[in-house]
């Protein structure tokens, strides 16, 4: 799985955990809702500045918490 897909899945996971819509996160992060959809679906590269807006402002999460998820762990399951 490539990094764009992992980032998108993690954003979607956190958004759903907080019961937020893409539109709500996009508004808080000051990005377009359609852009959010493309990021969540791994279809867009996202700059570090925009990723910061989405994670910190839109999802009110730290980078540490965002990237500590199992999806970013390189270990294979079962090991």
N, CA, C and O atoms as CSV, one atom per row, in Angstrom:
chain,resi,resn,atom,element,x,y,z
A,1,UNK,N,N,0.860,-1.177,0.000
A,1,UNK,CA,C,0.000,0.000,0.000
A,1,UNK,C,C,0.903,1.236,0.000
A,1,UNK,O,O,1.838,1.331,0.795
A,2,UNK,N,N,0.618,2.162,-0.883
A,2,UNK,CA,C,1.458,3.371,-0.959
A,2,UNK,C,C,1.083,4.377,0.127
A,2,UNK,O,O,0.034,4.270,0.763
A,3,UNK,N,N,1.957,5.346,0.320
A,3,UNK,CA,C,1.783,6.319,1.412
A,3,UNK,C,C,0.533,7.185,1.215
A,3,UNK,O,O,-0.143,7.510,2.192
A,4,UNK,N,N,0.214,7.562,-0.025
A,4,UNK,CA,C,-1.000,8.368,-0.263
A,4,UNK,C,C,-2.235,7.626,0.245
A,4,UNK,O,O,-3.115,8.224,0.864
A,5,UNK,N,N,-2.293,6.334,-0.018
A,5,UNK,CA,C,-3.431,5.523,0.410
A,5,UNK,C,C,-3.476,5.402,1.925
A,5,UNK,O,O,-4.543,5.519,2.528
A,6,UNK,N,N,-2.321,5.169,2.543
A,6,UNK,CA,C,-2.266,5.064,4.010
A,6,UNK,C,C,-2.719,6.354,4.676
A,6,UNK,O,O,-3.488,6.327,5.637
A,7,UNK,N,N,-2.242,7.484,4.162
A,7,UNK,CA,C,-2.628,8.785,4.727
A,7,UNK,C,C,-4.129,8.995,4.571
A,7,UNK,O,O,-4.799,9.428,5.509
A,8,UNK,N,N,-4.650,8.694,3.402
A,8,UNK,CA,C,-6.082,8.855,3.164
A,8,UNK,C,C,-6.925,7.990,4.078
A,8,UNK,O,O,-7.932,8.450,4.617
A,9,UNK,N,N,-6.523,6.742,4.258
A,9,UNK,CA,C,-7.267,5.844,5.137
A,9,UNK,C,C,-7.224,6.322,6.587
A,9,UNK,O,O,-8.216,6.225,7.310
A,10,UNK,N,N,-6.080,6.834,7.002
A,10,UNK,CA,C,-5.951,7.338,8.393
A,10,UNK,C,C,-6.807,8.579,8.600
A,10,UNK,O,O,-7.450,8.718,9.641
A,11,UNK,N,N,-6.825,9.481,7.626
A,11,UNK,CA,C,-7.676,10.673,7.720
A,11,UNK,C,C,-9.138,10.252,7.835
A,11,UNK,O,O,-9.872,10.755,8.685
A,12,UNK,N,N,-9.549,9.333,6.978
A,12,UNK,CA,C,-10.939,8.864,6.993
A,12,UNK,C,C,-11.274,8.194,8.325
A,12,UNK,O,O,-12.358,8.405,8.868
A,13,UNK,N,N,-10.353,7.390,8.852
A,13,UNK,CA,C,-10.564,6.725,10.133
A,13,UNK,C,C,-10.790,7.749,11.247
A,13,UNK,O,O,-11.747,7.635,12.013
A,14,UNK,N,N,-9.916,8.741,11.336
A,14,UNK,CA,C,-10.049,9.757,12.376
A,14,UNK,C,C,-11.304,10.602,12.187
A,14,UNK,O,O,-11.976,10.950,13.158
A,15,UNK,N,N,-11.615,10.926,10.954
A,15,UNK,CA,C,-12.819,11.714,10.668
A,15,UNK,C,C,-14.067,10.955,11.108
A,15,UNK,O,O,-14.958,11.519,11.743
A,16,UNK,N,N,-14.119,9.677,10.764
A,16,UNK,CA,C,-15.274,8.864,11.164
A,16,UNK,C,C,-15.347,8.678,12.679
A,16,UNK,O,O,-16.435,8.694,13.255
A,17,UNK,N,N,-14.190,8.501,13.324
A,17,UNK,CA,C,-14.162,8.373,14.783
A,17,UNK,C,C,-14.730,9.612,15.464
A,17,UNK,O,O,-15.317,9.523,16.542
A,18,UNK,N,N,-14.552,10.767,14.829
A,18,UNK,CA,C,-15.039,12.029,15.394
A,18,UNK,C,C,-16.430,12.406,14.868
A,18,UNK,O,O,-16.952,13.478,15.174
A,19,UNK,N,N,-17.013,11.514,14.080
A,19,UNK,CA,C,-18.342,11.758,13.494
A,19,UNK,C,C,-18.395,13.064,12.716
A,19,UNK,O,O,-19.354,13.827,12.828
A,20,UNK,N,N,-17.352,13.315,11.925
A,20,UNK,CA,C,-17.284,14.514,11.101
A,20,UNK,C,C,-17.484,14.152,9.637
A,20,UNK,O,O,-17.129,13.056,9.204
A,21,UNK,N,N,-18.049,15.070,8.888
A,21,UNK,CA,C,-18.154,14.885,7.440
A,21,UNK,C,C,-16.884,15.408,6.776
A,21,UNK,O,O,-16.109,16.143,7.387
A,22,UNK,N,N,-16.684,15.026,5.535
A,22,UNK,CA,C,-15.555,15.575,4.779
A,22,UNK,C,C,-15.669,17.086,4.707
A,22,UNK,O,O,-14.672,17.801,4.810
A,23,UNK,N,N,-16.878,17.562,4.532
A,23,UNK,CA,C,-17.101,19.005,4.434
A,23,UNK,C,C,-16.700,19.726,5.723
A,23,UNK,O,O,-16.098,20.798,5.668
A,24,UNK,N,N,-17.025,19.154,6.870
A,24,UNK,CA,C,-16.663,19.775,8.147
A,24,UNK,C,C,-15.150,19.839,8.338
A,24,UNK,O,O,-14.617,20.860,8.774
A,25,UNK,N,N,-14.466,18.753,8.012
A,25,UNK,CA,C,-13.003,18.738,8.139
A,25,UNK,C,C,-12.390,19.708,7.147
A,25,UNK,O,O,-11.473,20.454,7.490
A,26,UNK,N,N,-12.886,19.705,5.929
A,26,UNK,CA,C,-12.369,20.609,4.894
A,26,UNK,C,C,-12.542,22.065,5.316
A,26,UNK,O,O,-11.633,22.876,5.139
A,27,UNK,N,N,-13.695,22.394,5.867
A,27,UNK,CA,C,-13.957,23.770,6.295
A,27,UNK,C,C,-12.974,24.177,7.393
A,27,UNK,O,O,-12.384,25.256,7.336
A,28,UNK,N,N,-12.801,23.311,8.389
A,28,UNK,CA,C,-11.889,23.614,9.494
A,28,UNK,C,C,-10.440,23.707,9.015
A,28,UNK,O,O,-9.652,24.484,9.554
A,29,UNK,N,N,-10.092,22.911,8.001
A,29,UNK,CA,C,-8.723,22.888,7.489
A,29,UNK,C,C,-8.493,23.914,6.381
A,29,UNK,O,O,-7.369,24.097,5.915
A,30,UNK,N,N,-9.564,24.577,5.968
A,30,UNK,CA,C,-9.506,25.579,4.893
A,30,UNK,C,C,-9.013,24.984,3.573
A,30,UNK,O,O,-8.161,25.551,2.888
A,31,UNK,N,N,-9.586,23.807,3.239
A,31,UNK,CA,C,-9.338,23.185,1.935
A,31,UNK,C,C,-10.692,22.859,1.312
A,31,UNK,O,O,-11.716,22.849,1.994
A,32,UNK,N,N,-10.682,22.598,0.026
A,32,UNK,CA,C,-11.915,22.287,-0.688
A,32,UNK,C,C,-12.397,20.878,-0.333
A,32,UNK,O,O,-11.582,19.975,-0.141
A,33,UNK,N,N,-13.710,20.688,-0.245
A,33,UNK,CA,C,-14.266,19.386,0.099
A,33,UNK,C,C,-13.922,18.325,-0.935
A,33,UNK,O,O,-13.650,17.180,-0.575
A,34,UNK,N,N,-13.930,18.684,-2.204
A,34,UNK,CA,C,-13.589,17.705,-3.231
A,34,UNK,C,C,-12.115,17.296,-3.122
A,34,UNK,O,O,-11.762,16.150,-3.401
A,35,UNK,N,N,-11.269,18.231,-2.720
A,35,UNK,CA,C,-9.869,17.908,-2.486
A,35,UNK,C,C,-9.758,16.900,-1.349
A,35,UNK,O,O,-8.983,15.947,-1.439
A,36,UNK,N,N,-10.527,17.102,-0.277
A,36,UNK,CA,C,-10.537,16.163,0.845
A,36,UNK,C,C,-10.911,14.766,0.382
A,36,UNK,O,O,-10.303,13.782,0.802
A,37,UNK,N,N,-11.909,14.681,-0.482
A,37,UNK,CA,C,-12.340,13.392,-1.004
A,37,UNK,C,C,-11.197,12.710,-1.758
A,37,UNK,O,O,-10.968,11.512,-1.591
A,38,UNK,N,N,-10.494,13.459,-2.572
A,38,UNK,CA,C,-9.382,12.902,-3.344
A,38,UNK,C,C,-8.237,12.465,-2.422
A,38,UNK,O,O,-7.600,11.441,-2.672
A,39,UNK,N,N,-7.976,13.223,-1.375
A,39,UNK,CA,C,-6.920,12.859,-0.426
A,39,UNK,C,C,-7.312,11.575,0.305
A,39,UNK,O,O,-6.503,10.654,0.420
A,40,UNK,N,N,-8.542,11.512,0.796
A,40,UNK,CA,C,-8.998,10.321,1.521
A,40,UNK,C,C,-8.947,9.072,0.649
A,40,UNK,O,O,-8.719,7.973,1.154
A,41,UNK,N,N,-9.154,9.230,-0.638
A,41,UNK,CA,C,-9.154,8.090,-1.550
A,41,UNK,C,C,-7.799,7.827,-2.189
A,41,UNK,O,O,-7.687,7.012,-3.104
A,42,UNK,N,N,-6.766,8.519,-1.706
A,42,UNK,CA,C,-5.408,8.280,-2.182
A,42,UNK,C,C,-5.153,8.704,-3.603
A,42,UNK,O,O,-4.244,8.192,-4.257
A,43,UNK,N,N,-5.953,9.645,-4.093
A,43,UNK,CA,C,-5.838,10.084,-5.487
A,43,UNK,C,C,-5.034,11.364,-5.653
A,43,UNK,O,O,-4.736,11.763,-6.778
A,44,UNK,N,N,-4.682,12.011,-4.555
A,44,UNK,CA,C,-3.954,13.278,-4.629
A,44,UNK,C,C,-2.743,13.262,-3.724
A,44,UNK,O,O,-2.796,12.760,-2.601
A,45,UNK,N,N,-1.656,13.812,-4.220
A,45,UNK,CA,C,-0.522,14.096,-3.357
A,45,UNK,C,C,-0.890,15.320,-2.540
A,45,UNK,O,O,-1.570,16.223,-3.028
A,46,UNK,N,N,-0.447,15.346,-1.323
A,46,UNK,CA,C,-0.776,16.467,-0.451
A,46,UNK,C,C,0.528,17.035,0.113
A,46,UNK,O,O,1.393,16.292,0.576
A,47,UNK,N,N,0.650,18.346,0.069
A,47,UNK,CA,C,1.859,18.994,0.597
A,47,UNK,C,C,1.868,18.887,2.113
A,47,UNK,O,O,0.837,18.640,2.737
A,48,UNK,N,N,3.033,19.073,2.689
A,48,UNK,CA,C,3.156,19.019,4.149
A,48,UNK,C,C,2.348,20.146,4.792
A,48,UNK,O,O,1.795,19.971,5.877
A,49,UNK,N,N,2.279,21.297,4.130
A,49,UNK,CA,C,1.483,22.413,4.665
A,49,UNK,C,C,0.000,22.058,4.708
A,49,UNK,O,O,-0.679,22.314,5.703
A,50,UNK,N,N,-0.495,21.471,3.629
A,50,UNK,CA,C,-1.907,21.101,3.577
A,50,UNK,C,C,-2.193,19.941,4.520
A,50,UNK,O,O,-3.239,19.913,5.167
A,51,UNK,N,N,-1.279,18.989,4.605
A,51,UNK,CA,C,-1.454,17.875,5.528
A,51,UNK,C,C,-1.510,18.379,6.966
A,51,UNK,O,O,-2.284,17.871,7.777
A,52,UNK,N,N,-0.697,19.372,7.278
A,52,UNK,CA,C,-0.721,19.984,8.609
A,52,UNK,C,C,-2.090,20.599,8.881
A,52,UNK,O,O,-2.635,20.432,9.973
A,53,UNK,N,N,-2.647,21.301,7.913
A,53,UNK,CA,C,-3.974,21.892,8.084
A,53,UNK,C,C,-5.028,20.819,8.343
A,53,UNK,O,O,-5.872,20.965,9.228
A,54,UNK,N,N,-4.970,19.740,7.561
A,54,UNK,CA,C,-5.975,18.681,7.692
A,54,UNK,C,C,-5.846,17.977,9.043
A,54,UNK,O,O,-6.840,17.780,9.742
A,55,UNK,N,N,-4.616,17.598,9.408
A,55,UNK,CA,C,-4.414,16.841,10.647
A,55,UNK,C,C,-4.620,17.728,11.877
A,55,UNK,O,O,-5.392,17.384,12.773
A,56,UNK,N,N,-3.938,18.851,11.915
A,56,UNK,CA,C,-3.943,19.679,13.127
A,56,UNK,C,C,-5.198,20.538,13.274
A,56,UNK,O,O,-5.758,20.631,14.366
A,57,UNK,N,N,-5.638,21.157,12.196
A,57,UNK,CA,C,-6.821,22.023,12.282
A,57,UNK,C,C,-8.114,21.257,12.017
A,57,UNK,O,O,-9.070,21.354,12.786
A,58,UNK,N,N,-8.134,20.502,10.935
A,58,UNK,CA,C,-9.356,19.798,10.555
A,58,UNK,C,C,-9.727,18.675,11.492
A,58,UNK,O,O,-10.897,18.509,11.838
A,59,UNK,N,N,-8.728,17.894,11.911
A,59,UNK,CA,C,-8.985,16.747,12.777
A,59,UNK,C,C,-8.571,16.976,14.223
A,59,UNK,O,O,-8.813,16.134,15.087
A,60,UNK,N,N,-7.943,18.124,14.481
A,60,UNK,CA,C,-7.476,18.480,15.821
A,60,UNK,C,C,-6.684,17.331,16.458
A,60,UNK,O,O,-6.932,16.926,17.594
A,61,UNK,N,N,-5.726,16.826,15.681
A,61,UNK,CA,C,-4.889,15.698,16.079
A,61,UNK,C,C,-3.428,16.086,15.900
A,61,UNK,O,O,-3.107,16.895,15.029
A,62,UNK,N,N,-2.555,15.531,16.698
A,62,UNK,CA,C,-1.129,15.802,16.529
A,62,UNK,C,C,-0.548,14.877,15.468
A,62,UNK,O,O,-1.103,13.818,15.177
A,63,UNK,N,N,0.578,15.295,14.893
A,63,UNK,CA,C,1.276,14.444,13.935
A,63,UNK,C,C,1.679,13.133,14.598
A,63,UNK,O,O,1.601,12.072,13.979
A,64,UNK,N,N,2.108,13.204,15.848
A,64,UNK,CA,C,2.522,12.004,16.581
A,64,UNK,C,C,1.374,11.003,16.644
A,64,UNK,O,O,1.563,9.825,16.342
A,65,UNK,N,N,0.194,11.460,17.032
A,65,UNK,CA,C,-0.958,10.571,17.117
A,65,UNK,C,C,-1.382,10.075,15.734
A,65,UNK,O,O,-1.755,8.913,15.569
A,66,UNK,N,N,-1.322,10.955,14.758
A,66,UNK,CA,C,-1.715,10.579,13.402
A,66,UNK,C,C,-0.844,9.448,12.878
A,66,UNK,O,O,-1.353,8.440,12.387
A,67,UNK,N,N,0.475,9.616,12.983
A,67,UNK,CA,C,1.403,8.655,12.391
A,67,UNK,C,C,1.746,7.481,13.311
A,67,UNK,O,O,2.515,6.605,12.915
A,68,UNK,N,N,1.201,7.443,14.520
A,68,UNK,CA,C,1.459,6.302,15.403
A,68,UNK,C,C,0.505,5.142,15.130
A,68,UNK,O,O,0.611,4.096,15.770
A,69,UNK,N,N,-0.414,5.309,14.202
A,69,UNK,CA,C,-1.388,4.267,13.879
A,69,UNK,C,C,-0.703,3.046,13.274
A,69,UNK,O,O,0.346,3.158,12.639
A,70,UNK,N,N,-1.302,1.896,13.477
A,70,UNK,CA,C,-0.760,0.636,12.955
A,70,UNK,C,C,-0.541,0.659,11.443
A,70,UNK,O,O,0.372,0.003,10.942
A,71,UNK,N,N,-1.352,1.392,10.728
A,71,UNK,CA,C,-1.236,1.422,9.265
A,71,UNK,C,C,0.141,1.918,8.806
A,71,UNK,O,O,0.587,1.584,7.708
A,72,UNK,N,N,0.808,2.712,9.643
A,72,UNK,CA,C,2.130,3.235,9.290
A,72,UNK,C,C,3.257,2.359,9.832
A,72,UNK,O,O,4.430,2.639,9.586
A,73,UNK,N,N,2.915,1.312,10.559
A,73,UNK,CA,C,3.900,0.394,11.117
A,73,UNK,C,C,4.357,-0.551,10.007
A,73,UNK,O,O,3.529,-1.217,9.386
A,74,UNK,N,N,5.655,-0.617,9.753
A,74,UNK,CA,C,6.183,-1.420,8.652
A,74,UNK,C,C,6.282,-2.901,8.959
A,74,UNK,O,O,6.590,-3.693,8.068
A,75,UNK,N,N,6.028,-3.292,10.198
A,75,UNK,CA,C,6.100,-4.700,10.536
A,75,UNK,C,C,4.953,-5.454,9.893
A,75,UNK,O,O,3.835,-4.950,9.792
A,76,UNK,N,N,5.245,-6.653,9.465
A,76,UNK,CA,C,4.194,-7.497,8.887
A,76,UNK,C,C,3.355,-8.085,10.012
A,76,UNK,O,O,3.848,-8.309,11.117
A,77,UNK,N,N,2.105,-8.328,9.725
A,77,UNK,CA,C,1.221,-8.932,10.731
A,77,UNK,C,C,1.709,-10.331,11.045
A,77,UNK,O,O,2.247,-11.030,10.186
A,78,UNK,N,N,1.510,-10.725,12.290
A,78,UNK,CA,C,1.888,-12.059,12.704
A,78,UNK,C,C,3.320,-12.174,13.187
A,78,UNK,O,O,3.737,-13.241,13.637
A,79,UNK,N,N,4.079,-11.094,13.101
A,79,UNK,CA,C,5.475,-11.120,13.562
A,79,UNK,C,C,5.605,-10.373,14.854
A,79,UNK,O,O,6.702,-10.280,15.405
